[in-house]
C-alpha cells in the first residue's frame, strides 16, 4: 500500500471511529477540498503531511483537537429550509394532523430531528407550528435537533444565517415574518428559536430522550453508513420511536431489506412505522 493510500485509510478510519460514517470511494474526491482549510492553517499541502501532524506531539499543543477538526471538515452539512418541499409538506398536511388526533388526550408532541446539521430543518418545523398557532394552542411541543458535529450545533443554536442560506427554501414572506435582518446576516426570531433544543449526539448512541418520540426525522444520515452500521442505527431508531409514531427518512433511503423494525407507511413517501411495539429493543437500547 502506498503512503498516500495508507494516509487516506487512516483518515477514513478516524471518521468512522468518531461518527460511524464510511468514506467510500465515491466520496474520496472531496477529501482534499474539504481539508484545504486545515492544510492552509497548518502550512501543509497533503494528507500524508496531515497524518504525520496528527501523530506528532504538537497536534494538540494549542489546546485544540486536530483530529476533531479533521472529522468536522469531512462531515457533509448540506441542508436548507423546507428541504425536499413536496416530501416535507406531508408533515403539516398529513403526519402532524394524524399525530394530533393520536395525542389529543395528552396534548404533548415530541419530535427528534437527527442529523439536523446547522438547524434549518428544525427551524422549518418550528415555523410550521408557529404559523398554526391557534391549531396548537395549549399543546406542549418539544423539538430536539441533534448532530454529530459540534460546529454545526453551535451554528444551529445561534439561529444566524447568511443571505444565501435564508434564500434556500424560504419565500420573502417567511423571511420577513420569522427573521430579523442584522449586520451579520439574518437572525431567526426569538419565539422560533425558543421552540428548538440542540445537542451534539451520534445517532448510533442511545436516543436523546428518556421517553419515545412521536416523530423522528433522520433524513440523509444513513446514506453514509455501511450495511452493518445502518442496521445498528435502525436498532437505535426503533428504540426511539413510539409504537404508534413515525420515522421519516430521506428521499433516497428506505427500510426495505435494511431492518425488521419498520415498514413503509401506506401512501406516505419517505415515512415508516414501527412493526409491533418493539418493546424488547427499547428496553435494551434506551438508557
N, C-alpha and C positions, 0 to 999 in steps of 0.2 A: 504494500500500500504506500503510495507516495505521501510525502509530508502534507501537502495541501489536502489530500483526501482524508488523511488522519485528522487534520485540524477541523475539517468540516464535520467529521463524525463526533469529535469532542464537543463542538458547538451544538450539534443535534442532540447529543446525549444530555447536555446541560438543559436545553429547552424541554426535553421530555421529562427529566427528573423534577424540574420546577413546576411544570404546567400540565404534563400528560400529553402535550401536543407533539406530533411527529413531523419532522422536517423531511417531507418526501422529496423525491427528485423533481417533481413539478414545482416545488417551492424554492428549490436551490437557487434559481436565477435571481431572486430578490435579496439574497443574504448580503451581498456586498453593498448594495444600495441602502439596505436597512441599517447596516453597521457603519455607514460612511461618516456619520457624525461622531461616533466613538473613535474611529480611525483618526479623524482630524484633531479631536480633543487631546488624544494621547500621542500624536505625532508618529503614527504608524500607517502602513499602507496596505496591509493584507491580513487575512485570517491567521496565517502562520504566526505573524508577529503578535496578534491579539492573544492567541493561545499561550504563547510564551509569557506575555504580560499577565495573563490570568494565573499562571503558575508561579509568578515571581512574588517575593515578599512585599513589594511595594504596591501590589494590586489594590490593597485596601488601606494603604498608609494614610490617605487623606480622609479617612472615615466613611468613605462611600464604598458600596458593594459593587465592584465592577461586574461581577458575574450577573447580578440582578439587572444592572444597566443593559447588559447584552440581551438578557431574556426580554426585558421591556421593549427593546428596539426591534426584536424579532416578532413580537406579537402583532397580529392584524387587528387594528382597532377601527376598521371600516364600519361606519354606521351613519344613519341620518334620520331625521324626524319622519315619523309615519312611514317607515321603510316598507317597501312592497305593499303599497297602499291597498290594492284590492284584497290582499290577504289580511292586512291589518284591520281593514274596515269590518271584517267579520266579528271583531271584538265588540264594538258598540252596537252593531246591528243584530247579533245573534248570541254570542257567548256570554256577554255581560248581562243581557236581559234574562237568559236562561239561569245564570248563577243567582241573579236577584230573586227569581222565583224559588230556587232551591234554598236560599238563605234568608227568606222573608221572616222567619221566626227569630233569628239572631241579629239580623241587620249588620252582619260583620262579614267583610270580604278581605281575604289576604292573598296577595299576589307576589310571586317571586319572579324576577327577571334576571336570569343567569346569563353571564357573559354580556353585561349591559354596556361595556366599553365606556365611552365618555358621557353616557346618560341620556342621549336623545330618545331612546326607546322608552325609558322610564317616564321622562317628562311628556312624551307624546300621550301616554296613557293617563298621566295626571291631568293633562289638558282635556282629555275626553271626559273625565269625571267633573272637572271644573265647568265645562260647557253644559253639563247636565246637572247643575247644582240642585235644582228642585227635585229631580228624579232620585238623587242620592241623599237628600236631606235626612238627617238622623242616622245615617249609616256610619260605621267605622271602617274606613278604607285603609288598608296597610299595603304600601308599595315598597318592596325591598329590591334594590338593584345591586348585583354583585358582579365582580370581575376579578380575574387573577392578577390583573395589572393594577398596582397601587397608583401609578401615574394616571391611568385612566379614571380611577375612582376619585382621585383628587380633582381632576378636571370636572367630573360629573357633579361633585359637591359644590363646586364654585358656581355652577349654573351660568357660566360666561361663555359665549360662543362668538365666533367671527362672523363677518357678513356672509362669507361663503357658506359657513355651516348652517346659519339660520335660513338661508335661501334654499337649502336642500330639503325639500319636503314640506316647507311651510309656505302658506299664502300670505299676502301682505296683511290681511285682516287678522290672521292668527299672530303674526309678528307684533302688530300694534297692540293686540289685546293682551298678550301674555308675556311680552318682553319690554324692557326699557333700554333704549339706546344710550350708552355711556361712552366715554372717550376711548375705552379699551375694547369695545365690542357691544354685543347685545346680551344683557343680563336678564335671565328669566325672573319673572316677578316673584316676590316673597311668598305669596299664597300658594303658588305652584311648587316652589322649592320646599316648602314645609310639608308637602304631601309625600315626599320621597325620602327614603333612607338609602344610604350607600355603604357597602362594606367590601373590603378585599376578601375574596373567597374563591376557592377552587371547586368546581362542580364535582370533582372526584372525592371531595371530603364530605363529612356529614352535612345535611341541609342546614341552612342558616336560621331556621325557626324550630321551636320545640313542637309546634302543632302543624299538622298537614296544611298545605296551601290549597286554596280553591282553584287557583290557576297558576301554572308555571310556564313561563316563556323561556325557551332555550334555543334561540334561533342562530343557526350557522356557527354553532360551537362544536358540535360533534363531528363536523366535517374534517377537523384537524386531528382526530384520534384514529388510531388503528382499530381493527375489529375488536380485539380483546379489551382495549381501554374504553371503547364505545360501549361495550356490554357492561363494564363496571359503572360507567356514567349512567346508563339506563337503570341499573340497580339503585343507585343513589336517587335518581329522579323518581323512581317508583316509591321510595320511602318518603318522598316529599309531597306527593300529590294526594289529595283527599280521595277516598274511594269513588266519590261522585264528582270529582273535579276534572280539569282538562290540562293537557300538556300541549303546548304549541311549539312546533319545530320550524326550521327554515324551509323555504320552498323546495330546496334540493335534498331534503332529509326525510327519512321515513323510519318507521319502527319495523316494517315488514322484513322478516329474515334477520333482524337485529336483536330483538328482545321478545320475551314471552310476557312481559309486564303490561304492555299496552296494545290496543288495537285502534285502527283508524276510526274517527268519529264520522258517522254517516252524513254525507252531503256537506262536510266541512273540510275544506282543503287545509292541510298542514296542522289539523287538530287531532289529538289522540286521547283516548280514555283508558283508565286503568282496567285491567282484566281482573275481576273479583276484587276482594279487599286488599289482597297482598299484605295481610297483617304480619305475616312471618317476616317478610322483608323489612317492614317498618320497625319491628322490634329489634332486628339485628343491626340495622344501619342508623337509626336515629339515636343521637346522644353520643 
